[in-house]
Amino acid sequence: FFIIYKIILCINKMNDISEEQRPIRCKTIIVGNSGVGKTSIISRYIGKFNPLEKMTIGASFINKLEEIDGKKVLFEIWDTAGQERYRSINSIFYQDSYICILTYDITKKQSFEDLKDYWYNSVLEHSMENIIFHVVGNKIDLIDKEDVDRKEVKEYCEKIGAEVSFISAKEENSTYVDILFNKLGEKFLKSDIYLENEKDLKNKKAEKISFNDGKEEKKVKKCCK
């Protein structure tokens, strides 16, 4: 209920802003096995990193406003639980998402195998057709324990049409994570999924103006009788 309350507050604030000032909404989901560092990545991004972060139960939601290529982009980020018992409800959060961050732990081969065999297919089945996928290999601070062949990762990314980033959420500064989200924002603003949405909004705006003009004309005619 708290998550729903936060969403309602966010929507109300957005409605109070003029159309020209309103940021571009970008719903983003981050998925992957439990323990790969999804919550840590988000916490680092918003400047609230906690090395003792607890596992996500169900899902959590945060937003952050960024300026990318001269445009204000509001990232609405959904952090989904990786535990198997929550997988049946995760699909609810995939709907209407523009970006999906597929996350694995570079020290755990199984987390990458599950990314390929389960997470990608699950999101693909329940999300929009043109959703942007981006693969993230987390925990490069443990590179001496790396258990996943990067060549294999890059070949898989080519297969699904995704880019890959290797990061560490544990780094004291947020450079890795900031670069990641900036890259995602740039890709989103150039994507078909965004351009098609903008076209629909412009058409609706034009229809609204046309409708209002018609109403005004009727008022004038009535007044002149």
C-alpha positions as CSV (number, residue, x, y, z in Angstrom):
1,F,0.0,0.0,0.0
2,F,2.9,2.3,0.7
3,I,4.2,1.8,-2.8
4,I,0.8,2.7,-4.3
5,Y,0.6,5.8,-2.1
6,K,4.0,7.0,-3.4
7,I,2.9,6.5,-7.0
8,I,-0.3,8.4,-6.4
9,L,1.6,11.3,-4.9
10,C,4.0,11.3,-7.8
11,I,1.2,11.4,-10.3
12,N,-0.5,14.2,-8.5
13,K,2.7,16.3,-8.5
14,M,3.1,15.6,-12.2
15,N,-0.4,16.8,-12.9
16,D,0.3,20.1,-11.2
17,I,3.1,20.8,-13.7
18,S,2.5,22.4,-17.0
19,E,3.0,20.2,-20.1
20,E,6.1,22.1,-21.2
21,Q,7.8,21.6,-17.8
22,R,6.6,18.1,-17.3
23,P,9.5,15.6,-17.3
24,I,9.5,12.5,-19.6
25,R,8.4,9.5,-17.7
26,C,10.7,6.4,-18.1
27,K,9.5,3.4,-16.2
28,T,12.5,1.1,-15.6
29,I,12.6,-2.4,-14.1
30,I,15.7,-4.1,-12.7
31,V,15.6,-7.9,-12.6
32,G,17.8,-10.8,-11.7
33,N,18.5,-13.5,-9.0
34,S,18.4,-12.6,-5.4
35,G,21.8,-11.3,-4.2
36,V,23.1,-10.0,-7.5
37,G,23.0,-6.5,-6.2
38,K,19.9,-4.9,-7.8
39,T,18.9,-2.9,-4.7
40,S,22.5,-1.9,-4.1
41,I,22.7,-0.5,-7.7
42,I,19.6,1.6,-7.2
43,S,20.7,2.7,-3.7
44,R,24.0,3.9,-5.1
45,Y,22.3,5.7,-7.9
46,I,20.1,7.8,-5.5
47,G,22.9,8.3,-3.1
48,K,21.6,6.0,-0.3
49,F,23.9,3.0,-0.6
50,N,23.9,0.6,2.4
51,P,26.4,-2.3,2.4
52,L,24.0,-4.2,4.7
53,E,21.0,-3.8,2.4
54,K,18.2,-6.3,3.1
55,M,16.7,-8.5,0.4
56,T,13.7,-6.9,-1.5
57,I,10.3,-8.4,-0.6
58,G,7.9,-8.2,-3.5
59,A,9.1,-5.0,-5.1
60,S,10.2,-1.5,-4.2
61,F,9.9,1.8,-6.1
62,I,12.0,4.9,-6.4
63,N,12.2,7.8,-8.9
64,K,15.0,10.2,-9.8
65,L,14.9,13.2,-12.1
66,E,17.8,13.6,-14.6
67,E,18.6,16.0,-17.4
68,I,19.7,14.1,-20.5
69,D,20.4,15.7,-23.9
70,G,18.6,18.9,-22.7
71,K,15.5,17.0,-21.7
72,K,14.2,16.2,-18.2
73,V,13.8,12.4,-17.7
74,L,12.0,11.0,-14.7
75,F,13.3,7.5,-14.1
76,E,10.6,5.4,-12.3
77,I,12.7,2.4,-11.1
78,W,11.1,-0.8,-10.0
79,D,13.3,-3.1,-8.0
80,T,11.8,-6.6,-8.2
81,A,12.5,-9.5,-5.8
82,G,14.8,-12.2,-7.1
83,Q,13.6,-15.0,-4.8
84,E,11.7,-17.8,-6.6
85,R,8.6,-17.5,-4.4
86,Y,8.0,-14.0,-5.6
87,R,8.4,-14.7,-9.3
88,S,4.7,-15.2,-9.9
89,I,3.9,-11.6,-9.0
90,N,6.9,-9.9,-10.7
91,S,5.1,-9.9,-14.1
92,I,2.7,-7.2,-12.7
93,F,5.6,-4.7,-12.5
94,Y,6.9,-5.5,-16.0
95,Q,3.9,-3.9,-17.7
96,D,4.3,-0.5,-19.4
97,S,8.1,-0.6,-18.8
98,Y,10.4,1.1,-21.2
99,I,13.7,-0.2,-20.0
100,C,14.7,-3.6,-18.4
101,I,18.1,-4.0,-16.6
102,L,19.0,-7.6,-16.6
103,T,21.4,-8.1,-13.7
104,Y,23.8,-10.9,-12.8
105,D,26.6,-11.4,-10.4
106,I,30.0,-11.9,-12.2
107,T,31.1,-14.3,-9.5
108,K,28.1,-16.6,-9.8
109,K,27.7,-18.4,-13.1
110,Q,24.2,-19.6,-12.2
111,S,22.9,-16.0,-12.0
112,F,23.9,-15.4,-15.6
113,E,22.3,-18.8,-16.7
114,D,19.1,-17.8,-15.0
115,L,19.2,-14.4,-16.6
116,K,19.2,-16.1,-20.0
117,D,16.8,-19.0,-19.2
118,Y,14.3,-17.2,-17.1
119,W,14.5,-13.4,-16.5
120,Y,14.8,-12.3,-20.1
121,N,12.0,-14.6,-21.3
122,S,9.7,-13.6,-18.4
123,V,10.1,-9.9,-19.1
124,L,9.7,-10.4,-22.8
125,E,6.4,-12.2,-22.3
126,H,4.8,-9.6,-20.0
127,S,6.2,-6.3,-21.3
128,M,5.8,-4.0,-24.2
129,E,7.1,-5.1,-27.6
130,N,9.9,-2.6,-28.0
131,I,11.2,-2.6,-24.4
132,I,14.9,-1.8,-24.2
133,F,17.1,-4.5,-22.6
134,H,20.4,-3.7,-21.0
135,V,22.6,-6.4,-19.3
136,V,24.6,-5.5,-16.2
137,G,27.4,-7.6,-14.7
138,N,27.7,-6.4,-11.1
139,K,30.5,-6.8,-8.5
140,I,33.5,-6.1,-10.7
141,D,35.2,-5.2,-7.4
142,L,35.5,-9.0,-7.0
143,I,37.0,-9.5,-10.5
144,D,39.5,-12.0,-9.1
145,K,36.5,-14.3,-8.5
146,E,34.9,-13.8,-11.8
147,D,33.0,-16.9,-12.9
148,V,31.3,-15.8,-16.1
149,D,33.1,-15.6,-19.5
150,R,32.7,-12.1,-20.8
151,K,32.9,-13.3,-24.3
152,E,29.8,-15.4,-23.7
153,V,28.0,-12.5,-22.1
154,K,28.8,-10.2,-25.1
155,E,27.7,-12.9,-27.6
156,Y,24.4,-13.3,-25.7
157,C,23.9,-9.5,-25.7
158,E,24.4,-9.4,-29.5
159,K,21.8,-12.2,-29.8
160,I,19.1,-10.3,-27.9
161,G,20.1,-6.8,-29.2
162,A,21.2,-5.5,-25.8
163,E,24.3,-3.6,-24.6
164,V,26.3,-4.7,-21.5
165,S,27.9,-2.7,-18.7
166,F,30.2,-4.1,-16.0
167,I,29.9,-2.2,-12.8
168,S,30.4,-2.2,-9.0
169,A,27.7,-0.8,-6.8
170,K,30.1,-1.0,-3.9
171,E,32.5,1.6,-5.3
172,E,32.5,4.7,-3.0
173,N,31.4,7.0,-5.7
174,S,28.5,6.4,-8.1
175,T,30.4,7.0,-11.4
176,Y,29.7,3.5,-12.7
177,V,26.0,3.7,-11.9
178,D,25.6,7.3,-13.1
179,I,27.2,6.4,-16.4
180,L,24.8,3.4,-16.7
181,F,21.6,5.4,-16.2
182,N,22.8,8.3,-18.4
183,K,23.5,5.8,-21.2
184,L,20.0,4.2,-20.7
185,G,18.4,7.7,-20.8
186,E,20.1,8.6,-24.1
187,K,19.1,5.3,-25.6
188,F,15.5,5.7,-24.4
189,L,15.2,9.2,-26.0
190,K,16.4,7.8,-29.3
191,S,14.2,4.7,-29.2
192,D,11.1,3.8,-31.2
193,I,9.2,3.2,-27.9
194,Y,9.7,6.9,-26.9
195,L,9.3,8.4,-30.3
196,E,6.0,6.6,-30.9
197,N,4.8,7.7,-27.5
198,E,5.7,11.3,-28.2
199,K,3.9,11.2,-31.5
200,D,0.7,9.9,-29.8
201,L,0.9,12.6,-27.2
202,K,1.2,15.3,-29.9
203,N,-1.7,13.9,-31.8
204,K,-3.8,13.9,-28.6
205,K,-2.8,17.5,-27.9
206,A,-3.8,18.5,-31.4
207,E,-7.2,16.8,-31.0
208,K,-7.7,18.6,-27.7
209,I,-6.9,22.0,-29.2
210,S,-9.2,21.3,-32.2
211,F,-12.0,20.2,-29.8
212,N,-11.6,23.3,-27.7
213,D,-11.7,25.6,-30.8
214,G,-15.0,24.0,-31.8
215,K,-16.5,24.6,-28.4
216,E,-15.5,28.3,-28.5
217,E,-17.0,28.7,-31.9
218,K,-20.3,27.4,-30.7
219,K,-20.3,29.8,-27.7
220,V,-19.7,32.7,-30.1
221,K,-22.6,31.7,-32.3
222,K,-24.9,31.3,-29.4
223,C,-23.9,34.8,-28.1
224,C,-24.6,36.5,-31.4
225,K,-28.2,35.3,-31.8
